[in-house]
Each structure stands twice: as structure tokens, then as C-alpha cells.
């Protein structure tokens, strides 16, 4: 195990997935956690695979790592190179990669990866807090696939208010004005969306999730779970009937991911 963050370097692609201004902010929270945790960064083309003293962690896979069906990779690498797979796809073997991580236990088992919990950090809430006013019942903060669009329609039929998506200070205000974070799967795979869990934790936002194949390292005291068809009724029940009781789930998730098992600690314990 590496004992300090300077031996661990996070490698990002030249294509920018961390700034939503370019329309590709899907890894914004991940790279924010890297920065908050004090890890140095480089670009994937700057990885020194000959240095056995270094550990590099990269994500995602794109054309800078894979050309057509062929991975460029780092053949005969001496450095430890880890691929943190957050895309829920099986990329197989990448030359020079000694280990693949996944932050959903069932997905990790399905692709033969190592299950590594993605912790969080209180600084992920990087604007001054405002008073929570419950303007919105639900925030999904996700790409709206057909099954998520259907869920939004069901919530509307229940007269539950749904916060829009947003970035920066606008997103911060929307999170502070929402009662719960709702996690609905993009497709038929019942996997955790680790960045969304980390964000909810930073904001102490109670999390209601569609059933998962595995809750992994989490506990049932840290989230609420429901089957897909019953989610609108489940949300209505908790938001309108048990509004005060739900808050302890957000506090428990915050304690677990931000303090008990934060991002930096989970990375260092698994390297």
C-alpha cells in the first residue's frame, strides 16, 4: 500500500470531461474529489510507465487510449497503472493495466474488477450553503433516458416537483432546495452511480434509489430503496409523510462517505 498521495497520480485525458462549459461535465465531481483529496494529476500521454515507484489511476477510456478496436495501453509497464471503470462497460484487458476498479460491487464481479468504494469529501459542496427551503421534492440530476423520462412523468402525476439539471452555483442552489436525491437506473443494470452518491453525501441529501443488485459497502441506514414502479408512491410517502424522518438518511450517508470512508482514504487503502 502506498503511504502518501505523491506516489499516486491521477491521469486525465486531454479531452476535457471535467468542465460542463464544453458540454461534457460527466466527470466533474470525480476530478473535483481528486483535487480536494490532494492527489497530483497528469495527462494520460504523460504517464511514465517505466517508473516502478509510481501508481497512475486513469479514467475514462476514449480515443486517446483506444484506437478503433485496439488499445494502445502501456505494454511492459513497470509503474502500477489502474483503470477506474465508471462507465459500466466491459473493456477487457488493456496492455500495461495491472488492475481495474469499479465502484459497484455487482458490476465489479461481472467484469472481474476490484470493488473500490468511491468515497466523498465535504468540500464537494463548494459554494456557501443556503437555507434549505424544500422548493423541489426530488432531484434526479441525470441524463434522461426513456425509463427516467417515464419516472419524471409519474412524479409529475403525483404532483411532486422535480428540480431541473444544472451546473456550478445553479446546481448548488438546486441541491440545497431539494428534499431528496433520486437514483433511477439508466437501463436494466441495477448498478450504483458512484458520483451521484458522493454528491448526495456531500450535501447531506437523503438518497432514494431504485433497487440495486448489491449495496456493496453501504448500509440500509444510509439510503432508501424501492422497486421502479413503486418509486413515485415511495417518494410521496417519505417526502410528504415522513419528511423529518428522512433527513437522518442524508446525515448517515454524509458521515459514511465524507468522514468514515472518504475518497482519499479509499484510494490509498486499495493501491
N, C-alpha and C positions, 0 to 999 in steps of 0.2 A: 504493500500500500504506500502511495506517495504521501509525504507528510506535510507538504506545503503547496500552495496554489501555483508557485512559479514553475514547478515541474509539469503542470497541466496547462495545456494551451488549447483554446477552442478555435477551430478553423472554420471560417465562413466563406461562402462562395463570393466571387466578385459581383455576381448578380445579387442585388440588394433585396433580401426578404424581410428586413427588419424595420423599414420605414414605410408607413402606409401612404405617404405622399405619392409614391410611384405606383400605387395600386396593388402592391404585393407586401402587405404587412403581416403575413401569416405567421412569421417567426418573431414578431416584435417583442412579445413577452418573454420568449426564450432567451433572446440576446440581452434583454434588459436584466434578466436574472443572472446571466453570465457576468455582466458589468457590476451589478450590485454585490456579487459574491467575490469580486476582486480577481477573477481569472484573466490572464492576458489573452489576447486574440491575435490571429494572423489570417491570411487568406489560404485557401486550400492549396494554391500553387506555391505557397511559401513553406509548406511542410518540409522539414528536413528529416527525411526518413532514415538517414544514416546515423542520427544521434540517438543512441540507445538510452540516454538519460531522460528523454522527453516522452511525454504522453500527449497525443493530439486527439481531440474529440471533434468530429465534424458532423454537420447536418445542414441541409438535406442533400440528397443525390440529385444532381441536374447534369446538363451537358458538359459542365466543367470536370466531371468525374466519370461520366459515361458517354461514349460516342456511339450512337446507334445502339446496337445490342452488346457492345463491348465496353467493359470497364477499363479505364486507364489504370487507376489504382497506383500502388507503390510496391511493385514486386521486390522481394528480398529486403523488405523494410526491417531495420533494427529498432527504430522507435516503436513504441506501442501506439497503434492507431485504432481508434474506436469510432464506429459509426453509430450515432444515436438516431434510431429509426422512429420518426414521429409521424410518418405518412401512412402507416397501416398497410404497406405493401411489402411483399417478399422479394428482396433484391438479390438473394443468393449470395455467393461468395464474391467479395471484392478483393483483388490482389493487394496484399500488404495489410489488410484489416485483420487485426487479431481478435476482435470482439465486436459483436453487435449488441446494442442496448435497445430495449423497448420499455415503455413506461405503462404498459398494461400487461398484467400477468398472463392472461389467456392468450393475447397476441404474441407475447414473447415465447410461450410454449409452442404455439402453432408454427413459428418460423425458426425455432431453435436458437432464440436470442436470450440474453441475460435480462432478467427483470430488474429494472432500476427505477425506484420511485423518483418522480420529479418533485422535489421539494419546492418551496416558495420562499418569499422574503417580504417582510412588511413594507419595504421600500418600493415594491411593485405598485403600491398606491402612491404615485409620485407627484401628486398635487395635494394642496391643503384640503383636509376633509371639510365637507359642508354638512349641514344638518340633514339627516335622513328624513324625507317627507313622504315616502311611500307613494309618489306620484304614479309610478308604474308597479303593477303587480308582479310582472315577470320580465326578465331579460334573458334572451337566448344567446345573443352575441355569436352568431354562427352563420355560415354560408347556407342559404335557404334552399336545400334540396326539396324534391316533391313531398317527402314524408314530413319534413319540417314545416313546409308551407301548409300542409294539411293540419298540423298541430296548431299553427298560428290561427287558422280558420276556426278550429274547435275552441281555442281560448277566447277568440272574439265572440263566438256564440254564447260563451259563459259570461260575457261582459267583463272579462279580465283584460286589463290594459297591458300591452306589450311594448316595451321600450325599443326604440329603433337602434340600429347599429351605429357606432361612431368611433372616433379615434381621438387621441390626445385629451385635452381638457374636457371636450364634449363627452367623450366616453366616460371619463372620470365622474362627471356630473350625473350621467345616466346611471352609472353603477350605484352612486350614492342615493339616487332617487328610486331605486328598485327594491322590491321586497325580497325576491328570490332570484337566483340564477337557475335557469332550466337547461338541463343537458339532454338533448334528444339526438339519437344516433343519426349519422349521415345516411347510413344504409343498413343492411341486415346484420352487420357485425356489431356486436354489443361490447364495444371497447371504450375505455376511458379516453377522454380528450384532455391530456395532462396539462396543457397550457391553460385551459379554461378552469380546471380545478385549482391550479396555482393562483390564478387571478381572483377567483371567488374567495380563496383563503386569505389573500392579502387584504381584501375589503370586508372580511368577516361576513360575507354574504351567504345566507343559507342556500344550500345546493340541493335541488331536486333533480334526480337523474332517472332516466329510463333504466330498466333492469340491466345489469352488467353480467357478462359471462363469469367474471371474477372481480371482486373488490380489492384483491391484492393485499397490500399492507394497510389499507384503510379499515375503519371500523364503522359499524352501523350507527354509532352515535355521532358520526361526522357528516352524514348525508341522509337524505330520504330517497327511497326508491319506489318506482311504480311501473306497471306494465304500460305499454304505449297507449292503448285505447282508454285507459283509466286516468291518464295524466291530467286532463282538464278538470275532472272531478276532484282528483287528489290535490291539485294546486289550489282549487277553490276552497277546499276544506281547510288546508293549512293556512292560506293567506287570510281568509275571512273569519274562520272559526278559531284557529289556534295561532293567531298572528304573533302573540307574545312568546308562546312556547317554542316557535320555530327558531327564534334568534339564537338559542344555545347551540344549535347545529352549526351555525356560522362561526360562533366563537370557538367551538371544538375543532373545526376544520382549520381555523386560523392558528390555533395553538399547535396543532399537529404538524402542518406543513411549514409554518413560519418559524417555529421555535424547537419543537421536538425533533423534526427531521427536515431541516431547511435544505435548500438547493445545494449549497457548498458542501455541507456535511455528507449528503448522499453521494455526491460526485466523488469526494475524496475517499469515502469508505469503500467504494466499488472499483476504484482504479487499481 
